[in-house]
Amino acid sequence: MVRKGCNSLIRAEKILTHIAWVGVASYMELLKEFQYPKSSLLNLLNVMVECGFLIKNKNKHYSLGIKNYELGCQALHRSNIFEMTKRPMQELSMKSGLVSHLGAMESYSAIYLDKIESTDSVPTNKSWIGKKLELHSTALGKALLAWKTREELDYFLHELTLTSKTSNTFTDKKLFLEELQKTRYRGWAIDNEESTYGAVCLSMPVFNMYNRVNYAISLSGNPVIYSENNIESYLELLRKCADKISHGLGYRKEN
């Protein structure tokens, strides 16, 4: 029996199922398909777009948003993601002597899911599991964003406010998009004192079997540690760690 007051939720589920089947649909097509009241349907579609469940393109057609995918992947993988990440991250921290983090997206932020400190790293209370991070000013945020589709990037850039944290922070959306494109091209992201002075962070994406990026790992240090002479060695360690985790999640390069 359907509870009273759940009509909107039921309608939203039907719309999502229909669009998942047909791919894209216009407002008029949905109106014809479901015959919901015009104003109610339009309001519901607007809310679903705001929440990320639907994307509305420039032709005013609706398609599934990444929120559906992210929630599904989190339900499938979050319970056992740590089985895949713990050992590679421990090895990463031990060999680098730095703090490593595992991050994921949560709404319009990145969030730390795990943190591993090396015996050689300086203990820090500036990061903790559950801490939320800005997407635009952190290496983890950039790594999580850079492998989105262009349509998804347009959606996030429209919603994000690029707040200045330091003089290095990207606050211009065009320049930030160029930074994301550069990140994807070279395969890694950097926070070059963009979130806080005296802290530099490198990050790489973790791919799943569908070539999607739901997680990223990072190494945190200071500008002296990440000098041009040794940054490549840290990137190689980070790359090996990301590859091991991606392989554990079913990613294969030939995919």
Phi, psi and chi 1 to 4 in degrees:
 res  aa     phi    psi   chi1   chi2   chi3   chi4
   1 MET       -  131.5 -179.8  179.7  176.4      -
   2 VAL   -80.2  129.3  177.0      -      -      -
   3 ARG   -71.9  150.8  -67.9 -179.9  179.9  -88.5
   4 LYS   -66.0  139.9 -136.3  174.8  179.9 -177.1
   5 GLY    90.3    2.3      -      -      -      -
   6 CYS  -101.4    9.2  -67.2      -      -      -
   7 ASN   -58.0  -42.3  -76.3  -17.8      -      -
   8 SER   -63.2  -40.5  -66.1      -      -      -
   9 LEU   -65.4  -41.9 -176.8   58.6      -      -
  10 ILE   -64.6  -42.6  -65.9  168.9      -      -
  11 ARG   -64.2  -40.9  -71.4  175.1  175.7  177.6
  12 ALA   -62.2  -42.2      -      -      -      -
  13 GLU   -62.8  -40.0 -172.4  -85.1  -27.8      -
  14 LYS   -66.3  -40.3  -72.2 -177.8  176.8  179.5
  15 ILE   -64.3  -45.3  -70.0  170.0      -      -
  16 LEU   -61.5  -43.6  -70.7  173.3      -      -
  17 THR   -63.3  -41.0  -58.6      -      -      -
  18 HIS   -65.4  -46.4  176.7   73.4      -      -
  19 ILE   -67.5  -34.6  -67.2  178.1      -      -
  20 ALA   -60.7  -31.6      -      -      -      -
  21 TRP   -80.4  -44.5  176.7 -103.8      -      -
  22 VAL   -91.9  -17.6  -59.8      -      -      -
  23 GLY    97.3  -64.1      -      -      -      -
  24 VAL  -139.0  155.3  -66.3      -      -      -
  25 ALA  -154.2  144.9      -      -      -      -
  26 SER   -89.2  168.9   67.2      -      -      -
  27 TYR   -59.1  -44.7  166.4   72.9      -      -
  28 MET   -65.4  -36.9  -66.5  -54.5  -62.7      -
  29 GLU   -65.8  -39.9  -71.4  168.3  -16.0      -
  30 LEU   -69.8  -37.5  -66.6  170.9      -      -
  31 LEU   -62.2  -42.7 -172.4   62.9      -      -
  32 LYS   -67.9  -38.3 -178.2  179.5  179.4 -178.8
  33 GLU   -68.8  -43.4  175.0   70.9   21.6      -
  34 PHE  -108.1  -20.6  -63.1  106.0      -      -
  35 GLN    55.8   39.6  -61.6 -178.5   -2.8      -
  36 TYR   -79.5  159.0  -64.4  149.2      -      -
  37 PRO   -55.6  137.5  -27.0   35.2      -      -
  38 LYS   -54.7  -50.5  -67.5 -177.8  178.6 -179.9
  39 SER   -67.2  -37.6   59.1      -      -      -
  40 SER   -65.6  -41.6  -63.0      -      -      -
  41 LEU   -64.7  -44.6  175.4   60.2      -      -
  42 LEU   -63.7  -43.1 -172.6   58.6      -      -
  43 ASN   -62.5  -42.2  -72.4  -24.5      -      -
  44 LEU   -64.8  -41.7 -179.2   57.1      -      -
  45 LEU   -63.7  -40.8  -68.7  172.9      -      -
  46 ASN   -62.4  -41.7  -72.5  -22.4      -      -
  47 VAL   -65.7  -41.0  170.3      -      -      -
  48 MET   -65.5  -33.7  -67.3  171.9   75.1      -
  49 VAL   -69.3  -44.8  168.5      -      -      -
  50 GLU   -60.5  -35.0  -71.7  177.6   12.0      -
  51 CYS   -83.7   -9.1  -67.4      -      -      -
  52 GLY    91.5    3.4      -      -      -      -
  53 PHE   -77.1  -25.4  -70.3  106.3      -      -
  54 LEU  -130.2  152.9  -68.7  176.8      -      -
  55 ILE  -117.9  133.0  -68.0  174.5      -      -
  56 LYS  -107.9  116.9 -174.2  178.7 -179.3 -178.6
  57 ASN   -85.9 -179.1   64.2   24.7      -      -
  58 LYS   -66.6  -19.8   59.4 -176.1  178.6 -177.8
  59 ASN   -89.0    6.9  -64.3  -38.0      -      -
  60 LYS    64.4   31.5  -61.1 -175.2  177.5 -180.0
  61 HIS  -100.5  147.0  -72.4  140.3      -      -
  62 TYR  -104.3  137.7  -63.3   91.6      -      -
  63 SER  -135.7  168.0   59.3      -      -      -
  64 LEU   -65.4  139.2  -69.1 -176.0      -      -
  65 GLY   -91.3  166.9      -      -      -      -
  66 ILE   -71.4  -15.0   58.0  172.5      -      -
  67 LYS   -59.6  -38.5 -168.5   70.3  173.5  179.9
  68 ASN   -60.9  -45.2  -53.2  -76.9      -      -
  69 TYR   -66.3  -43.9 -177.7   86.3      -      -
  70 GLU   -64.5  -42.0  -71.7  173.8  -10.5      -
  71 LEU   -65.0  -41.0  -69.4  175.7      -      -
  72 GLY   -62.8  -45.3      -      -      -      -
  73 CYS   -66.3  -38.0  -75.6      -      -      -
  74 GLN   -64.9  -39.1  -73.4  173.8   13.4      -
  75 ALA   -64.4  -38.7      -      -      -      -
  76 LEU   -76.5  -40.7  -74.2  172.0      -      -
  77 HIS  -107.3  -25.3  -64.1  -55.8      -      -
  78 ARG   -62.9  -31.3 -173.2  159.2  -73.4 -170.1
  79 SER   -66.0  -31.5   59.6      -      -      -
  80 ASN  -120.5    8.6   63.9    4.1      -      -
  81 ILE   -61.3  -33.5 -177.7   65.8      -      -
  82 PHE   -70.3  -24.8  -58.0  110.4      -      -
  83 GLU   -64.4  -32.5  -63.2  174.0   11.4      -
  84 MET   -82.4  -29.7  -54.6  -68.6  179.8      -
  85 THR   -98.2  -26.9   61.2      -      -      -
  86 LYS   -58.5  -53.9 -173.9   62.9   70.1  175.3
  87 ARG   -67.2  -46.7 -176.4  170.4  -67.8  179.1
  88 PRO   -59.9  -37.1  -25.7   35.9      -      -
  89 MET   -71.7  -36.1  -72.6 -178.3   62.8      -
  90 GLN   -63.4  -41.3  -73.4  173.8  -20.6      -
  91 GLU   -65.4  -40.3 -174.5  177.0  -22.2      -
  92 LEU   -60.4  -48.0  173.2   64.2      -      -
  93 SER   -66.4  -40.0  -72.8      -      -      -
  94 MET   -64.1  -45.5 -179.4 -175.2   69.4      -
  95 LYS   -75.1  -31.4  -70.3 -175.9  175.2 -179.8
  96 SER   -87.7  -27.4   66.5      -      -      -
  97 GLY    75.1   17.4      -      -      -      -
  98 LEU  -120.9  171.6  -58.3  175.4      -      -
  99 VAL   -83.9  131.1  179.4      -      -      -
 100 SER  -112.1  148.2   64.7      -      -      -
 101 HIS  -129.9  149.5  -67.5   95.6      -      -
 102 LEU  -111.3  130.6  170.7   70.4      -      -
 103 GLY  -131.9  159.5      -      -      -      -
 104 ALA  -144.5  169.0      -      -      -      -
 105 MET   -89.1  142.8  -73.3 -172.4   68.1      -
 106 GLU  -138.3  104.4 -172.9  169.7  -81.0      -
 107 SER    60.8 -116.8 -172.6      -      -      -
 108 TYR  -108.4   27.3  -57.7  114.4      -      -
 109 SER  -134.1  166.4  -58.0      -      -      -
 110 ALA  -100.9  156.6      -      -      -      -
 111 ILE  -139.8  139.7 -175.2  171.9      -      -
 112 TYR   -76.1  122.7  -75.9  142.0      -      -
 113 LEU   -96.2  -26.8  -61.6 -179.9      -      -
 114 ASP  -154.7  155.5 -156.9    2.6      -      -
 115 LYS  -144.0  130.0  171.6 -173.6  177.3 -179.2
 116 ILE  -129.4  124.0  -63.8 -179.2      -      -
 117 GLU  -102.2  139.8  -67.6 -178.1  -55.8      -
 118 SER   -79.9  157.1  163.6      -      -      -
 119 THR   -65.7  -21.0   52.9      -      -      -
 120 ASP   -93.7  -11.6  -63.3  -33.6      -      -
 121 SER   -81.5  154.8   62.5      -      -      -
 122 VAL   -79.1  120.9  179.0      -      -      -
 123 PRO   -55.2  139.5  -23.6   34.1      -      -
 124 THR  -137.5  141.6  175.2      -      -      -
 125 ASN  -106.7   13.8   58.8    3.5      -      -
 126 LYS   -81.3  -13.1  -67.1 -177.2  178.8  179.7
 127 SER  -132.7  147.0   66.2      -      -      -
 128 TRP  -154.9  156.5   57.7   88.0      -      -
 129 ILE   -63.3  127.8  -63.5  172.9      -      -
 130 GLY   100.3   -9.6      -      -      -      -
 131 LYS   -68.6  135.4 -179.7 -179.3  179.9  179.3
 132 LYS   -93.4  144.1  -73.1 -168.6  173.9 -176.6
 133 LEU  -127.4  151.7  -47.0  164.8      -      -
 134 GLU   -69.9  138.8  -60.2  -83.4    3.2      -
 135 LEU   -71.4  -35.7  -70.8  172.5      -      -
 136 HIS   -83.8  -17.4   72.2  -72.8      -      -
 137 SER  -115.0    8.5   60.6      -      -      -
 138 THR  -125.3  151.6   59.7      -      -      -
 139 ALA   -65.8  -40.0      -      -      -      -
 140 LEU   -60.0  -44.9  -91.4  173.4      -      -
 141 GLY   -60.7  -43.3      -      -      -      -
 142 LYS   -64.8  -42.0  -67.2  177.9 -171.0  176.8
 143 ALA   -64.5  -35.1      -      -      -      -
 144 LEU   -73.4  -29.5  -69.4  166.4      -      -
 145 LEU   -87.0  -36.7  -83.6  177.5      -      -
 146 ALA   -61.4  -26.7      -      -      -      -
 147 TRP   -97.9   13.4  -81.9  -96.4      -      -
 148 LYS   -73.6  160.3  -58.5  -64.8 -175.3 -171.0
 149 THR   -70.0  163.9   65.4      -      -      -
 150 ARG   -62.4  -36.8 -178.8   53.3 -166.2  -98.8
 151 GLU   -64.9  -40.2 -168.6  170.5   43.7      -
 152 GLU   -67.2  -40.6  -69.0  166.8  -16.5      -
 153 LEU   -61.9  -42.6  -79.5  178.7      -      -
 154 ASP   -59.2  -40.2  -72.7  -17.3      -      -
 155 TYR   -63.6  -48.4  170.8   77.1      -      -
 156 PHE   -66.5  -41.1  -84.9  102.5      -      -
 157 LEU   -64.5  -30.7  -72.7  174.5      -      -
 158 HIS   -69.3  -35.8  179.3  -94.2      -      -
 159 GLU   -87.2  -28.9  -63.6  -63.9  -35.0      -
 160 LEU   -77.3  144.8  -70.2  175.6      -      -
 161 THR  -106.5  116.7  -59.6      -      -      -
 162 LEU   -85.2   81.0  -53.1 -170.8      -      -
 163 THR   -74.0  137.2  -52.8      -      -      -
 164 SER   -76.5  126.9  176.6      -      -      -
 165 LYS  -105.7  -39.6  -58.8  -64.9 -177.8 -179.9
 166 THR  -141.1 -179.1   72.6      -      -      -
 167 SER   -70.8  -12.6   59.2      -      -      -
 168 ASN   -92.5   -8.1  -66.6  -20.3      -      -
 169 THR   -66.4  137.1  -51.4      -      -      -
 170 PHE   -74.8  119.0  -75.0   92.4      -      -
 171 THR  -117.3   -9.4   55.7      -      -      -
 172 ASP   -97.9  124.0 -178.9  -81.5      -      -
 173 LYS   -66.7  -32.4  -68.1 -171.1  176.1 -177.9
 174 LYS   -66.8  -43.8 -177.8  179.7  178.2 -178.2
 175 LEU   -67.8  -35.5  -66.6  177.9      -      -
 176 PHE   -67.5  -38.8 -178.0   55.0      -      -
 177 LEU   -61.7  -40.8  178.5   58.4      -      -
 178 GLU   -62.7  -37.5  -68.6  175.4   -1.4      -
 179 GLU   -64.8  -39.4  171.9   69.1    5.1      -
 180 LEU   -67.0  -38.4  -67.5  178.2      -      -
 181 GLN   -65.2  -40.0  -68.7  169.1  -23.3      -
 182 LYS   -65.1  -40.5 -175.8 -171.4  -63.0 -176.7
 183 THR   -59.4  -46.3  -64.7      -      -      -
 184 ARG   -66.2  -37.8 -177.2  164.9  179.7  157.6
 185 TYR   -64.5  -44.2  176.6   76.7      -      -
 186 ARG   -88.0  -18.2   69.9 -169.7  173.5 -162.9
 187 GLY    94.7    5.8      -      -      -      -
 188 TRP  -153.7  156.8   52.0  -85.4      -      -
 189 ALA  -115.1  154.7      -      -      -      -
 190 ILE  -136.7  139.0 -175.1  168.3      -      -
 191 ASP  -107.5   99.6  162.9    9.6      -      -
 192 ASN   -94.0   74.1 -171.0   17.4      -      -
 193 GLU    55.6   40.7  -63.0 -173.9   89.6      -
 194 GLU   -94.3  -24.6  -64.7  161.4   43.0      -
 195 SER   -99.5  -31.1   56.0      -      -      -
 196 THR  -159.4  146.8 -176.7      -      -      -
 197 TYR   -69.1  142.3  -70.1  113.9      -      -
 198 GLY    85.7    3.0      -      -      -      -
 199 ALA  -128.8  127.5      -      -      -      -
 200 VAL  -122.6  142.5  177.7      -      -      -
 201 CYS  -138.1  138.5 -173.7      -      -      -
 202 LEU  -112.0  144.9  -60.1  174.1      -      -
 203 SER  -145.7  148.3 -178.4      -      -      -
 204 MET  -133.5  149.3  -75.6 -171.1 -178.4      -
 205 PRO   -78.2  155.6   31.4  -36.8      -      -
 206 VAL  -112.4  125.2  171.3      -      -      -
 207 PHE   -99.0  147.3  -65.0   90.2      -      -
 208 ASN  -103.5 -172.3   65.5   14.2      -      -
 209 MET   -65.0  -17.3   66.6  177.5   70.9      -
 210 TYR   -99.0   12.1  -55.0  108.2      -      -
 211 ASN    65.5   23.2  -64.1   -8.3      -      -
 212 ARG   -99.4  153.2  -66.5  -76.9  -61.1 -170.3
 213 VAL  -109.7  108.4  174.2      -      -      -
 214 ASN  -110.7  -14.0  -65.9  -45.6      -      -
 215 TYR  -136.2  159.1  -56.2  100.7      -      -
 216 ALA  -146.9  154.0      -      -      -      -
 217 ILE  -118.3  157.3   54.1  170.9      -      -
 218 SER  -146.2  160.5   67.3      -      -      -
 219 LEU  -123.5  130.7  -83.7  177.7      -      -
 220 SER  -110.7  136.5  -60.1      -      -      -
 221 GLY  -153.1 -155.5      -      -      -      -
 222 ASN  -124.0  168.7   60.0   51.2      -      -
 223 PRO   -57.4  -30.6  -25.5   35.1      -      -
 224 VAL   -69.9  -43.1  176.5      -      -      -
 225 ILE   -61.4  -42.0  -71.3  173.5      -      -
 226 TYR   -92.4   47.4  -76.0  132.8      -      -
 227 SER   -72.5  162.4   66.5      -      -      -
 228 GLU   -61.3  -23.0  -71.2 -174.6    8.4      -
 229 ASN   -72.1  -28.5  -65.5  -30.2      -      -
 230 ASN  -125.8    6.5   56.1   18.8      -      -
 231 ILE   -63.3  -33.2 -169.9  171.3      -      -
 232 GLU   -64.8  -35.2  -74.0  -61.9  -30.5      -
 233 SER   -66.5  -38.1   62.6      -      -      -
 234 TYR   -68.7  -38.8  -71.2  116.4      -      -
 235 LEU   -63.8  -37.4  -72.8  172.8      -      -
 236 GLU   -65.9  -42.1 -176.3   59.0   26.3      -
 237 LEU   -63.5  -42.2  -69.0  173.0      -      -
 238 LEU   -63.8  -41.3 -160.3   55.4      -      -
 239 ARG   -63.5  -43.1 -172.0  175.6  -68.3  108.7
 240 LYS   -63.6  -40.1  -72.4  179.8  178.9  178.4
 241 CYS   -64.7  -47.8  179.7      -      -      -
 242 ALA   -61.8  -39.3      -      -      -      -
 243 ASP   -64.3  -41.5  -74.4  -12.5      -      -
 244 LYS   -63.9  -43.3  -73.5 -179.6 -178.7  178.0
 245 ILE   -68.1  -43.2  -62.2  171.3      -      -
 246 SER   -59.8  -42.8  -63.5      -      -      -
 247 HIS   -61.6  -39.4 -168.0  -86.6      -      -
 248 GLY   -64.5  -28.6      -      -      -      -
 249 LEU   -88.2    3.4  -66.0  177.0      -      -
 250 GLY    99.3    4.5      -      -      -      -
 251 TYR   -75.4  135.8  172.2   73.5      -      -
 252 ARG  -131.1  133.6  -58.4  -65.1 -178.3  -91.5
 253 LYS   -57.1  -31.4  -70.6 -175.7  178.2 -179.9
 254 GLU   -71.9  -10.1   59.4  -91.8   21.8      -
 255 ASN   -63.6      -  -68.7   -9.7      -      -
